[in-house]
């Protein structure tokens, strides 16, 4: 039965929130009790969270497609209007190191649009969703721009210099995106390549919160594509979008 045909079926956004939160609890339990660390912990976490999410989604939404970082892709999903796009553990390295800047992503793309999203930040005890946006906090002064904690992109550093932004190093893509949603940063520009599971849920949550979301050239992000690779993205406060996009356009590396 379609979830739209019964009021007793859990809503898509509630399902996404529950799954992201419960997967996060599984990951925290593994982190605390397994005795594993580093890459071994990350590998085990990926596997356990993925098994839980796949089993639960297949039971709850048997007619929908699923794209997961941890599963072999099936191109048949592209013919389905509703596709769940999940990253069971975004920020495997950070998770294995015992940091808090890692996440669980559960999203639903409908006709290629990131429509529903939940991003759990288990290390912080938070799950943010597209169904419960909060008012945006005031912009930072100076502005704050998120970059990778291990390899800041030259393009992001150049834009930060141009707008006078302070660099904020952080781990996973989900943690970075949610930092903008939570008012801890103002701009997240990524030009180093990602996949749909890295940003579908964060984009849904950020868009619902009133943030600007797009590719680095200003075009729309499209999901459930045959090739799930996404070269770049921009999440930022709406009043900054025009200036940031103009600066990115002027960068030789992105022309």
N, C-alpha and C positions, 0 to 999 in steps of 0.2 A: 504494500500500500504506500502511496506517495505520502511524505510527511506533511504535505499541504492539505491532505484530505482528512486529517484526524487531529482534534484538539488535544488528545491524550498523548500524542507522540511528542517527545522532547523537541523543542525548537532547535534549529540549526545553530544559533548562537549559544544557547545553553549547552548543547552537545559539545561544541568546540571548546567552551570554557571548562566543562567538566573533564573532558579528555586531556586537555593540556595540563590542567591542575593535577589530575591523578597520575599522569605520566611523570610529572615533576616529583610527585611524592615517591614514586617507584625509584626514581633516580637518586633522590636524597637518601632513601633507605639503603640503596646499594652503596652509595658513597660512605655512609656511616658504618655499615656492618659487613661489607664484603672483604675488607682487608686489602683490596686492590688499590693501586694508585697509577697515575700517569696514563700511558697509552692503554694499558690493560683495563683500567677502570673505564676509560672512554669507550673502548670497544664493547665491553660488557653492557655499559649504559645504553649505547646505541641499539644494541640487539634487544635488550629487555623492553625498552620504551617502544621500539618499533613493533615488537610482537604484540604488546598491549594495544597500541593504537590501531594496528591493522585488524586484529580480532574484533575489537569493539566497534570500529567503523563498519566493517563488513556486516556485523550483526544489526547495527542500528540503521544503516543506509545501504541495503543490498543492491539497489539499482544504480547507485552512484559510482563513478570511477574514483580511483585513488592513485595519486602520484606521491611516492615517498622516496627520500634520499636513500633509504636502506633497502629498497626493493628493486628487482629487475623491472625496467619500464616496459609497459605494454602500449604500443601506439594506438590500440583500439580506443583508448580513453579519449582521444581527440574527437571522436564522433559522439561523445556524450556531453550534454549541456552542463551537467553538474559534476565537478571534479574536486575531490578533497585533496589538498596539497599540504603535505606534512613534513616537518623536520623533527624527528623524535628527540634529537639532541643537537641544538645549534650552539657551537662553541665547545666541541669535544675537548680541545686542549685546555680551556679554562676549567671545565668540569673536572678533568683529570688532575689539575693542579690545586683543586680545592678552592678556587675563586668563586665569586658570585655572579660574574658577568657572562652567564650562559643562559640558554632559554629552551623552551619547547614551543614549536609552532604548529598550530592546527588551523587550516583555512579552508574555505569553500569558494571556489571560483565558479561563477555561473556565466555561461556564454563568454568566457575569457576575462571576466571582470572579477577582481578580488572583492567578493561581496561580504563574506563573513570571516572573521578572524579572531583568534585568541592566542596571546603570547604569554606563557607562564615564565616568570622569573623566580624559580623555586628557591634560589639562594637568598632572595629578598622576601619570600613569602607573599608574592604578588602574582595575580593573573589579570592582564588587561585585555579587554575585548572590544569588538566593534559595536557591541550592543549597549555599552554603558560609558560613553565618552564623557570626560570631565572638561570643564573650561580650561583653555590654555593659560598657563602661567605667563607673567610678563617676560619679555625678552631679556636676555642677559646684557650687562653693560660692564665690560665689552661683550660682544657676541662670543658664543662658544661653539666650536666646530669639532665634531667627532672624527677620529681617525683610528686606524688599526693600531693596537698596542705593540705590534711586532714589525709592521711594514707600512707606515703612513704613505698614502699615494701622493705622488708629486702634484697631481692636479688639485687634490684637496688642500694641500699645504699652500699652493699658489693662490687659491681662492681665499683661504683664511688670511693670508698676508694682505690681499687686496681689500678685504672688508674689516681688517683689524681684529680678527677673531682669535681667541685663545684656543689652542689645540687641547682636546680632551681625549687621551688615549683610552680605548676600551676594547673588550674582546669581541663577543659574537655579534652578528648582524642584528639579531633580535634585541639584544641588550642596547645596542646603539640606537636603533629606531625608537625603542621605548624610552630612552633617555630624552629624546626630543618630545615625545608625548607627555612625559612626566615633568617637563620644564627644566631638566638638568642640562640641556644643550639646546641649540637653536638650529643647527644645520648638520645634516648627515648626507654627504656626497660620497658615493662609492663608484670608482671607475675601474676597479680591478677584476670585474667579472664575478657573477654569482649565478645561482640556479633558482628556479621558481620557488623551490622549497625554502630557500634562504630568506625570501622577502615577501611571499604572498600574504602570510598572516600579519607580519608587521605593517605592510602597506594597507591592509583592510582596517587595522586598528588606527593607524595614523590618519588615514583619510576620514574615518568616522569622527576623529577628534578635531577635525577642521584644519589639518596641516596640508601643505602642498605636497603632492606625490607625483612623480613622473620619471621618465628616463632623463638622462643628463642633457638631452637635446630638447626637453620639454614635451616630448611625445608620450602617449599613454603607455602604461605597462600592461601587457597582454599575457594572460596565463592559459594553461592547458594547451600549450603549443607542442608540435611534434618534436621540436628541439627545445628543451627546457632551459637552455642557457640564456641568461640575461646579462649583457655586458656592463650595465651601469644603472644607477638610480639616484634620485634626489628626494630627500624628505626634509622639509624645512618649514619654518613659519611662513604663512602665506605672503606677508608683506616683504619678505626677503627673496621670494622666488624669482621675480623679474631680474633683479640685480645679479643673483647667483647664476641664473641661466645665461645672461649676457656675458658674464665673466668666463663661464665654461666654454661658451661658443668661441671666445677669443683665444682660447688656449690652443696652440699649434697641435698638440698631441691628440686633440679631439675634433679637429676640423674634418 
